[in-house]
Amino acid sequence: MKGVVVFDSYYGNTRIVAEAIAEELKSEGHEVELRSVREKYPAPPQGDIMFLGSPVRFGSTTRKMKKFVKNLDDIAWKDKPIIVFTTILWQSENATDKQKESREKYDIVAGQKLGDEAKSRGLKALDNRLWVDVKGLKGPLIETGVEKAKQFTREVLLSLKN
C-alpha cells in the first residue's frame, strides 16, 4: 500500500507530525510520499491512503490546506481513505471552563471541518482524527506528540485491515 502524507506547516510542528506518520507507515512496510502544500509537484498525489495535516490557527485549518482539499482529484481518491490530523495550541490543566469550551468549539472542530469538506466532495474522509498539542504559538510539540502520531497511525492501519 502507498500512503501519501500531505501537510501545511508554519513553524515546523505539523511537519514533524507528518514525518512521524510517514515514518510509521514505512515501519509497517508501506511506501510513502510526503508532500507540503507549499511546494509544487509535477503530478497529483497517487496512493491508497492519504493523511492531511494542518496547524489550527484562529479556529481553522490553513487556506492552503483547504485549497488542496478543494482541488484534490475526487475521481482518483473517491474510495480511498483520507485521514485528517492537526496541531493545536496546548491547553493548561488550569484552563477555565470558557477556555476549554473555546478549544472544543474551534480548535478541535477545525479538523472535523476539513474532513467534512472532503466528504462534501464525495471523498472517503474517515471520522477518526488526530490532534497533537503544541506548546505556545511556535512550539515545540508536547513531549508525547510524535509517539501519539505514530500510535494513531498504527490504529488507523489496524482499523483498515478489519
N, C-alpha and C positions, 0 to 999 in steps of 0.2 A: 504494500500500500504506500502511496505517496501522500505526505502531508505538506500543506502549504501554510506557513505562518506569516501573516501579514500584520504589520503594526505601524502605528504612528507614535512618536515619542518626542517630547520637548527637552527633557533633561536626562534621558537615558534609562529611566526606570522601567518604562514599558518595553524598551528594547531588551533589558535584562530578563524580564519575564518571558518575552518572546523567545529569547535564546534558550532559556531553561526548558520551555515547551519543546523547542526543536531538538534540544539535546536528549530529552526524554523519549521523543518519537524515535530518534536514531538508536537509542539504547534498547528500544523494544524491537529493533530490526527494520524500521521503516525508512524509506527515502524521504528527505526533507528539503524543502525550498523555503528560505527565509527572505521576506521582502519588506522593504519600507515603502509606505505610500508616498514618501518624499522623493523617491528615486524613479527614474524612467526605466522601463524594461522593454525589450524588443517584441515580446509576445505576452498575451494574457496568461495568468497563472493556470496551470493544469495540475490536477491531482485528484485524490479520492476523499480527502477531508481537509477542511480549512479552519484555521483559528484566526480570528480577527481581534486585534488588540489596540486599545486606545487609552490615553490618560483621560480622566474626567476633570474637566475644567468648567467652573461655573455651572455645574449640574448637567453637563452634556459631554458626549464624546466629541472628538475634533471634527471640524468641517472636512478635512482631507479624508478621514476615515468614512464619514457619511457619504462623501462623493465616490469613494472607492466602492462602497456597497451599492450605491445607485447605478454605477457603471459596470458592475460585475456581470459577466456573461450568464444570464439566467438559464440559458439552454444547457450550457456545459456544466453548471453547478446545481441544476434543478433538484436532483435526487441525492446529492452528496451532503453529508453533514457539515454544518457550519457552526462553530462554537465561538462565543464572544468572551473576551477577557478584558478587564480594565484595571487601571491603577488609580487609587483614590486616596485622598488625604486621610492619614491615620487619625483616629479619634481617641482622646484620653478616656480612661475609665471614669474620670471625674466630669465628663461631659454632662451638660444639663439635658433635661428631657427635650427641650426645644432643639438643641444641637443634634441629639440623637434622631429626632423626628426629621430634621432637615437632611441629615445624612441618608436616611432611608428613602425619603421622598425624592431627593435629587441625585445624589451620588450613586447609590446602589442601583436605582432605577435606570440610570443612563445606559448601562449595558443591556438591560432588557429592551429599551427603546431601539437600540441599534439592531438587536436580534429581531424585533418586531418589524423594523424597516426591511430587513432581508426577507422575512416571512411575507410581507405585503407584496413582494415581487415574485412570490411563488417559490422561494428558496427554502431549503430544509434547515433552518436555524434551530438548533436544539435549545431546550429550556434550561439546561444546566449551564451556569455561567460561573466564571471565576472573577473575583476582585482581590487585588493584593494592595495592602496598605503601604503608603509612602509617608515617611516622617518629614513633615514640612513640605513646602511647595516644591522644592527641588530635590528632595530625597535625603537620604537613601531609602531603599525599601526597608521594611521591617526585617528583623533578623531571619524570620521563618518564611519570608516571601518566595525565595527560589524553591525551597522544598515544597511549599504549598502549591506552586505552579506545576512541579513535577508530579506530585501526588494527584492533583486534579487531572493531569494528562493521562496518567495510568488509569484512573477511574473512568474517564471518557472512553479510552480504548477498550477497557473491560466491558463497559455498557454496550458498545457497538458489536462485540462478539456475541452477546446474548440475544 
